[in-house]
Amino acid sequence: MLSAIVSLFILGLTLGGLLGLAARYLKVEGNPLTEQLVALLPGSQCGQCGYPGCGPAAEAMASGTARVTICRPGGRAVAEDLAAVLGVSVDMAGVEEKPLLIAHIHEQLCIGCTKCFKRCPTDAIMGANNMIHSVFTDACIGCEKCFEACPTECIEMRPLTATLQTWYWPKPLALTAG
């Protein structure tokens, strides 16, 4: 019995050491430009850009196959930052700056079908099958996937209301010389 425990310990130690060496010497280096672009993107993995997440979208932008304006949740600010990192000029005419809309579920219309629950990329919808669902507004990114999937049209996209955590002092209006 003792010899079996010792042999398994030695085997585990040897294989662990080999895995450690393989991780050190066979590591594949990633593109540092892609890592910079991923850091600038929102990281919500919503798929609104047509890619399965922010990582593949950043790889496509780094390789030049995707425009820097593909991230709809990021808006103009993210597009400008991406263009600055890539050193390209960007036409902001096609980028619309819309206010952040958060999903709201009308409980009297919700049938608990879980279609919205399954489509949400950030798990912002809480609920179970045949139960009323609700939205965790801090996690909602406004991708409207739940809005499109709802068969009873009980989901409404509302602007984000200001709370103590989200309120900011508005910028003053520019005075014109007159």
N, C-alpha and C positions, 0 to 999 in steps of 0.2 A: 504494500500500500504506500509506503514512504517513497519507494523508488518511482512509482507512477507520479506522485505529486512533484518530486524533484525533476523528473524528465519533462513533465508538462510546463513547469516553471522555466526550465532551460529553453524549451522549444518556444515558449511565448516571448522570452527575453530576446532570443535570436531573431525571431520573425519581426518583433517590434523594432529591433535595431536595423534590420534590413529595410523595413518600411520607412524609417527615419532617414536613412541614407538615400533611398530612392526619391523621397520627397525633396531632399536638398539638391541632389545632382540632376534629377530629371524634371525639375520644375519648368513649366512653360511660362515665359514672361508675356504679360499682356501689353497692349498698346497703351502707353501713358496718356495719349490724347483721348482715347476712349474713356479712361478713368476720370479725366478732367470733365468731359462732357456729361458723364453720368452724375458727377457731383453737382453740376449746374441744373440738371433736370429735376422735376418735382419728386420723382421716386415713387409715384403712386401706382405704377404698373397698370394704368387704366386701359391702355390699348387704343386710345382715341387717335393716335398717330398712324395706326395701321400695322404697328409692330407689336409683338407679344409683351413688351415691357420696355422700360427705359434703357436697359443694357443693349438690346438689339437695335434700338433706335439710335443710340449713341454710336454704335459700330457703323451703322449705315451713314450717319453724318460724317464720321471720321473718314470713311472710304469715299465720300463724295456722291453717294447714290441717293441721299435724302437731303431735302432742304432744311435749313435751320428753323423754319417757321412751322414745322409739323406738330409741335407740342401745343395743343389748344389750351390745356389748363395753365400752362406757363405764361401764355400771352406774349405781349411785346417785350417785357423785361427779360424773359428767358431767351427769346429770339435774339435780342441785341447782345446779351452776354455770350450766347453760343457763336454768333457771328464774330465777336471780338476775339474769342479763343481760336476760332478757325481761320481768322484773317480774311474773311470774305465780306463783301458788301451785301446788304440785305434790303429787299424792297418791302417795306412795312405796309404797303397799300393793301395787301391781301390778308393781313393779320388784324382781326377785329378784337378790340378790347371790350369784352363784355363783363358785366359785374358777375361775381360769383353767385351762382344759384345753388341752393341746397334743397334736397328732396324733402318733401313733407307728405306723409301718408294720412289720408282721411280715414279714420278708423271705422266710420259707419259704412264705408264702401269696401273695405278690405275683406277678402274671403279667405285669406291665408293660403294662397296657392303656392307660395315660395318661388315664383318665377323671378320676382325682383331680387329676392334673397340670393338666388343662384347667380344672377348676372352682376352683382355688386363686386367690383374688384378690390374694395378696401374693407369689406365686411362691416359696412356702416349700417346695415339693416339688421335689426334684431327681431326674432320671432321664431315660430316653429310652424310645422305643417298644420293647417286648419286652425291657426291662431292668428290674432291680429298682430300685424307687424308695426314697428316704429323705427325711426331713423335716429342714429347717434350722430348728431350734427357735427361734432368735432372730427369725425372720421370721413364725412361725406366730402367728395372732391367735386361734385357737380358734373359728373360725366354723362348724366342722363340715360345711362343704360337701363336702370330700373324703370324709368319713365316710359321707355320704349317697350319694355317687356310686360308691363302690367296689363292684363286683359280687362280689368274693370275700370281702368282709368282713375284709380283712387290716388295716384301719386301726382303731386303738383310740385313744380320747381319754383321755389320762392327765393327772393334775395336774402342774403344773410343779414339778420337783424343785429344791430350793435348791442353788445353786452359789455360788462366791465372788462372782460378778457379780450374782446375784439375791437373796442372803440379806440380810435386814434384821433389826434388833433388834426383837422383838415388844413391843407395848405392855404395860405391867404391868397386872395385874388390879386393879380398883378394890376397895379394902378397905371392907367394910361395918361399921358400928358395931354392936357386939354386946355 
